[in-house]
Every structure is written in structure tokens, then in C-alpha cells.
Amino acid sequence: MTNGIWLCDNHAREIDLDTSRYTTEVLRAWKYHAETVARALLGRPISNSSIDVSIEVALIRDSTDGLWIVGETNLPDGTNLMGELRRVSSRSYYAQTKGLTNNNRLLLGPFTDNGKAIEQAWLRVVVISHFNEAWSHPSLVLDVVGKDGAFLVGKYSKPLDPDLDDTAYFVQAEFEFAAPPLLYGPPLTPEEIQASIDQVKQCAMTVEGHERASACLSGRLFMSS
């Protein structure tokens, strides 16, 4: 049934009695999340060694308007990560950078567009990690995730070859965010500064019933009667 959500008697009554809190949108979101996790677990043996990967990220800007991916994860400390910022409208990306998990946190960046600040726009954030020899993970990390990601489960656990039962697994989490607004714009050129001064010199203002024109002398603005 595509439009059904199966619940125990107690929770079904609780939801029916509080429709303002448990809206249709909330219930659909719960169902989508549960089905996504269930599909990711199909065919994967669950044991005490399994790790259901969780990753939560956000985008922030630094003092030079570079973009950083920051977040939290349950991947073990020392996990090698690759971060990418991509355009939502295509698979091309602005840049890639590497980082490590530390104290269940991740920090990847800064990201720029060929050295220029990335304008505010919708971006796709991608966080990836493989657990093969090429990624050179320390043994403490592989003890948790398993060789070739054998212990990974959950929606961020991806099979390297979906057609094979015995395949390596890697981590790939994708999100879409609106980049934060620029903190600092590019500096004004001499031409833009002069144009601003010329515009001010042409202005007039009224002060206590008297019209006074603004003028510029040696780079300083002053009022002339």
C-alpha cells in the first residue's frame, strides 16, 4: 500500500489524536526515511560489527568568503574524506578537497571558483570515502568499518558494484544547500570609486531649508554653501 503507514496501536492512537503535531508532511517524511534505510539494508547481514553511517553537514563561509563543509559523523576518527561542491544543475564541480574526521567532526575546505568566491547559489555537497588500499586508512579505522567497507550499512553505504553480492562498500552522502551570502564583495576599482565621487558631487541636499551642494576636494567630501 503506497498510502499506508503501519503503526502499533498506541502510536496510531497518539497520532490520530494530535493531527496538528503529526501532519501529513511529517508522516510522509518518516515513511520516506524508514523505507530509504530499509532498502539500504536489504541483503546486508546485520551484526554487532555493523556501522549505520550517519553524516550531517552544513556550509559556512570564512573571513575571505571561502566555503567550508562542516558537520558531524559517526565514522571513526582518522577516516579519510573527500569533499566536493557541485553545481546543482550539472555534475560538474567547483573543487575537491580532502580531510580527516576528528572527534566525530568533519571540516573540508575552503572551496572557491578558480580562486574567486563562489556566489550565493544552490549547491550539491558531496562527501565520499573509500576503504581500499588506495585510500590508506589506518588499521584503527578499518577495524570499525571493515576491509573494503564490509561493516558499512545504511543509506550512505554504497556498493561499488551493485550487480555483485560480494563487493566493496564505500561512503557517499549528498546534500543540497543554498550557499551562504557573501560576507565581503570584491574591492572597488579606481574607476568605480571615481564614479561614486562624481555621482556624489552632482547631488544636492536641503539642510534646514537651504540647498547645499556637495563637493570633493583632495579625496575629502565637504559641504559648500
Buried (B, 14 or more C-beta within 10 A) or exposed (E): EEEEEEBEEEEEEEBEEEEEEBEEEEBEEBBEEEEEEEEBBEEBEEEEEBBBBBBEBEBBBEEEBBBBBBBBBBBBBBBBBBBBBBBEEEEEBBBBBEBBBEEEEBBBBBBBEEEEBBEEEEBBBBBBBBBEEEBEBEEEBBEBBBEBBBBBBBBBBBBEEEEEEEBBBBBBBEBEBEBBEEEEEEEEEEEEEEEEBEEEEEEEEEEEEEEEEBEEEEEEEEEEE
